[in-house]
Amino acid sequence: MKRILFTFASLLFLIQTLSFAQETEGTIVYKETVKMEMKFEGPEAERMMARMPRERSMDMQLQFNTKNSFYSLYETDVEDTQEMSFTSAEGQARQVRMVMRKPDNQIFVNLDNLSLTEKREFMGKNFLIEENLKDLKWKLTGEQKEIAGYACQKAIYSTEKLTVEAWFAPQIPVKAGPSSYAGLPGMIMEINENEGKKVITATAVTFGEIDSSTLKTPKSGKKVTREEFRQLVEEKMKENGGGGQRMMIRTVEH
């Protein structure tokens, strides 16, 4: 009887060990929603603004193990096409077709030393940003909620310009997360920046072995600092001048 009990205990330990191992490697799908700042110039600006969507959503994926994570576009369809109709001030029917391409941005994070390599696509060109992740001073609030079937705890980080709410799942013992967020004692399942200006929420979790070649550092692109990239974007936005009917769409990033 003792031998049977020992065998059963050993089997139970093995099952628990395998279960733990499976929950440290896999793929999480996130819905990333960003509010857009839009500016129209021209005689129909007000009417067009009233018909335009105010936010944009994309499905993203995080592939991870205990050492690295890789955040990238999940969808194969890389374009959003929207059509809208309105009546001009002169009573004429107008139709606008807007095509927005989803940028092929990628973020690789080394979870051992919390370093980051990010590929950003802008106006048909690729840029690489390499930096160490900031040591964010998270404050645990004690609040809890369920996300994608996992009990999560809330942490807050705040500065003068940025307030971030993060919900992490201790049940998934990997210090990773979507976008450039990492370092909490469990997988980050949701991020909310500046009261909803950017929200990233996990929708599906799949555990399983990830091919190590998938968790790769982006290589293609011009190396720039984050500040240099921001300045480049600002300059190009200012260059979009000209007369006539003009539209400007941008998202705000910290």
C-alpha positions as CSV (number, residue, x, y, z in Angstrom):
1,M,0.0,0.0,0.0
2,K,2.8,2.5,0.8
3,R,4.4,1.8,-2.6
4,I,1.0,2.6,-4.3
5,L,0.6,5.8,-2.4
6,F,4.2,6.8,-3.2
7,T,3.6,6.2,-6.9
8,F,0.3,8.2,-6.8
9,A,2.1,11.1,-5.1
10,S,4.9,11.0,-7.6
11,L,2.4,11.0,-10.5
12,L,0.5,14.0,-9.0
13,F,3.8,15.9,-8.6
14,L,4.7,15.2,-12.2
15,I,1.3,16.4,-13.5
16,Q,1.6,19.6,-11.4
17,T,5.2,20.2,-12.8
18,L,4.1,19.7,-16.4
19,S,1.1,22.0,-15.8
20,F,3.4,24.7,-14.4
21,A,5.8,24.3,-17.3
22,Q,3.0,24.7,-19.9
23,E,1.8,27.9,-18.2
24,T,5.2,29.6,-18.8
25,E,5.2,29.3,-22.6
26,G,2.6,30.1,-25.2
27,T,0.6,32.8,-27.1
28,I,-1.8,35.4,-25.9
29,V,-4.0,37.4,-28.3
30,Y,-4.9,40.9,-27.4
31,K,-7.3,43.5,-28.7
32,E,-5.5,46.8,-28.9
33,T,-7.7,49.9,-29.2
34,V,-6.3,53.4,-29.6
35,K,-8.3,56.7,-29.7
36,M,-7.4,58.8,-32.7
37,E,-6.8,62.5,-33.0
38,M,-8.3,63.6,-36.3
39,K,-8.1,67.0,-38.0
40,F,-9.9,68.0,-41.2
41,E,-9.4,71.1,-43.2
42,G,-11.6,72.3,-46.0
43,P,-15.2,73.2,-46.6
44,E,-16.7,69.9,-45.5
45,A,-14.5,69.4,-42.4
46,E,-17.3,69.5,-39.8
47,R,-19.6,67.1,-41.7
48,M,-16.7,64.6,-42.2
49,M,-15.7,64.8,-38.6
50,A,-19.2,63.9,-37.5
51,R,-19.0,60.6,-39.5
52,M,-15.5,59.5,-38.8
53,P,-14.6,56.7,-36.3
54,R,-12.9,58.0,-33.2
55,E,-10.9,54.9,-32.4
56,R,-9.0,52.1,-34.1
57,S,-8.6,48.4,-33.0
58,M,-6.2,45.7,-34.0
59,D,-5.6,42.2,-32.9
60,M,-2.1,41.6,-31.6
61,Q,-0.3,38.6,-30.3
62,L,2.3,38.0,-27.6
63,Q,4.5,34.9,-27.9
64,F,6.5,34.2,-24.8
65,N,8.5,31.9,-22.6
66,T,10.3,32.6,-19.3
67,K,13.2,34.4,-21.1
68,N,11.8,36.3,-24.0
69,S,8.6,37.8,-25.4
70,F,7.6,38.9,-28.9
71,Y,4.7,41.3,-29.6
72,S,3.4,41.6,-33.2
73,L,0.4,42.0,-35.4
74,Y,-1.9,38.9,-35.2
75,E,-4.2,39.6,-38.1
76,T,-3.2,38.7,-41.7
77,D,-5.4,41.4,-43.1
78,V,-3.2,44.5,-42.8
79,E,-5.7,47.1,-44.1
80,D,-8.8,48.7,-42.7
81,T,-11.2,50.0,-45.3
82,Q,-14.2,52.2,-44.2
83,E,-16.6,54.1,-46.4
84,M,-18.9,56.9,-45.3
85,S,-21.5,59.0,-47.0
86,F,-22.7,62.5,-46.1
87,T,-24.5,65.4,-47.7
88,S,-22.6,68.6,-48.4
89,A,-23.7,72.1,-47.5
90,E,-24.9,72.5,-51.1
91,G,-27.1,69.4,-50.8
92,Q,-24.8,67.1,-52.9
93,A,-24.2,63.5,-51.9
94,R,-20.6,62.8,-51.1
95,Q,-18.8,59.5,-50.4
96,V,-15.4,59.0,-48.8
97,R,-13.4,55.8,-48.8
98,M,-10.7,55.7,-46.2
99,V,-8.0,53.0,-46.2
100,M,-5.7,52.7,-43.1
101,R,-2.8,50.3,-43.2
102,K,-1.9,48.5,-40.0
103,P,1.8,49.0,-39.3
104,D,4.0,46.0,-39.0
105,N,5.4,47.0,-35.6
106,Q,7.2,44.4,-33.5
107,I,8.6,44.5,-29.9
108,F,11.1,41.9,-28.6
109,V,11.8,41.9,-24.9
110,N,14.6,40.1,-23.1
111,L,12.9,39.2,-19.8
112,D,16.2,38.4,-18.1
113,N,17.7,41.9,-18.3
114,L,14.5,43.8,-19.3
115,S,15.9,45.2,-22.5
116,L,13.8,46.0,-25.6
117,T,14.2,46.0,-29.3
118,E,11.3,47.6,-31.1
119,K,10.7,47.8,-34.9
120,R,8.5,50.7,-35.9
121,E,7.1,51.1,-39.4
122,F,6.4,54.7,-40.5
123,M,5.7,56.0,-44.1
124,G,7.0,52.8,-45.7
125,K,10.3,52.7,-43.7
126,N,11.4,50.6,-40.8
127,F,13.1,52.0,-37.7
128,L,14.7,50.2,-34.8
129,I,14.6,51.4,-31.2
130,E,16.9,49.7,-28.6
131,E,16.6,50.6,-25.0
132,N,16.3,49.2,-21.4
133,L,12.8,49.1,-20.0
134,K,12.1,51.7,-17.4
135,D,11.9,50.5,-13.9
136,L,8.3,51.5,-13.4
137,K,7.3,52.0,-9.7
138,W,4.0,50.1,-9.7
139,K,1.6,50.4,-6.9
140,L,-0.6,47.4,-6.1
141,T,-4.2,48.4,-5.3
142,G,-5.7,45.2,-4.1
143,E,-8.4,45.3,-6.7
144,Q,-9.2,42.2,-8.7
145,K,-11.1,41.2,-11.8
146,E,-11.2,38.3,-14.3
147,I,-9.7,38.7,-17.8
148,A,-9.8,35.9,-20.4
149,G,-10.6,33.4,-17.6
150,Y,-7.8,34.5,-15.2
151,A,-8.0,36.2,-11.9
152,C,-6.0,39.4,-12.2
153,Q,-4.7,42.0,-9.8
154,K,-4.5,45.7,-10.5
155,A,-1.3,47.8,-10.4
156,I,-1.0,51.6,-11.2
157,Y,1.9,53.7,-12.5
158,S,1.6,57.4,-12.8
159,T,3.6,60.5,-13.9
160,E,2.6,64.0,-14.8
161,K,1.8,63.0,-18.4
162,L,1.0,59.3,-18.1
163,T,-1.2,57.1,-16.0
164,V,-1.2,53.4,-16.6
165,E,-3.5,50.8,-15.1
166,A,-2.2,47.2,-15.5
167,W,-4.0,44.0,-14.6
168,F,-1.7,41.0,-14.2
169,A,-2.4,37.3,-13.7
170,P,-0.1,35.6,-11.0
171,Q,-1.4,32.3,-12.3
172,I,0.8,32.8,-15.4
173,P,4.2,33.2,-13.7
174,V,6.0,35.1,-16.5
175,K,7.0,38.7,-16.1
176,A,5.9,39.7,-19.6
177,G,3.1,41.7,-21.1
178,P,1.8,43.5,-24.3
179,S,3.6,46.3,-26.0
180,S,6.6,47.4,-24.0
181,Y,5.2,46.5,-20.6
182,A,6.8,43.9,-18.4
183,G,8.2,43.3,-14.9
184,L,5.1,42.6,-12.8
185,P,4.8,39.3,-10.9
186,G,2.6,37.6,-13.5
187,M,1.5,38.0,-17.1
188,I,0.0,41.4,-17.8
189,M,-3.4,40.8,-19.2
190,E,-4.6,44.4,-19.7
191,I,-3.2,47.8,-20.0
192,N,-5.2,51.1,-19.9
193,E,-3.2,54.3,-20.6
194,N,-4.6,57.7,-19.7
195,E,-8.2,56.7,-18.9
196,G,-8.8,54.8,-22.2
197,K,-6.7,56.6,-24.8
198,K,-5.0,53.2,-25.3
199,V,-6.4,49.9,-24.0
200,I,-4.9,46.5,-24.6
201,T,-6.9,43.5,-23.3
202,A,-6.2,39.8,-23.6
203,T,-8.9,37.9,-25.4
204,A,-7.4,34.4,-25.7
205,V,-4.6,32.4,-24.1
206,T,-3.0,29.3,-25.5
207,F,-0.2,27.4,-23.8
208,G,2.4,25.3,-25.6
209,E,5.9,25.2,-26.8
210,I,7.1,28.2,-28.8
211,D,9.8,27.7,-31.5
212,S,12.8,29.7,-30.2
213,S,13.3,31.1,-33.7
214,T,9.9,32.8,-33.4
215,L,11.1,34.9,-30.4
216,K,13.6,36.8,-32.5
217,T,15.1,40.3,-32.3
218,P,14.0,42.5,-35.2
219,K,17.0,43.4,-37.4
220,S,15.6,45.3,-40.4
221,G,15.5,49.1,-40.0
222,K,17.4,52.2,-39.2
223,K,18.5,52.5,-35.6
224,V,17.2,55.6,-33.8
225,T,16.4,56.7,-30.3
226,R,12.8,56.9,-29.2
227,E,13.1,60.7,-29.1
228,E,14.5,60.8,-32.6
229,F,11.6,58.7,-33.8
230,R,9.1,61.0,-32.2
231,Q,10.7,64.1,-33.8
232,L,10.6,62.4,-37.2
233,V,6.9,61.7,-36.8
234,E,6.2,65.3,-35.7
235,E,8.2,66.7,-38.7
236,K,6.4,64.5,-41.2
237,M,3.0,65.4,-39.8
238,K,3.8,69.1,-40.2
239,E,4.9,68.5,-43.8
240,N,1.4,67.2,-44.6
241,G,0.4,70.8,-45.5
242,G,-1.3,72.1,-48.6
243,G,-4.7,73.5,-49.6
244,G,-8.0,72.0,-50.4
245,Q,-9.7,69.2,-48.5
246,R,-7.1,67.7,-46.1
247,M,-7.3,65.1,-43.4
248,M,-4.8,64.3,-40.7
249,I,-5.0,61.3,-38.4
250,R,-2.6,60.5,-35.6
251,T,-2.4,58.5,-32.4
252,V,-0.7,59.9,-29.3
253,E,2.0,57.9,-27.6
254,H,3.9,58.4,-24.4
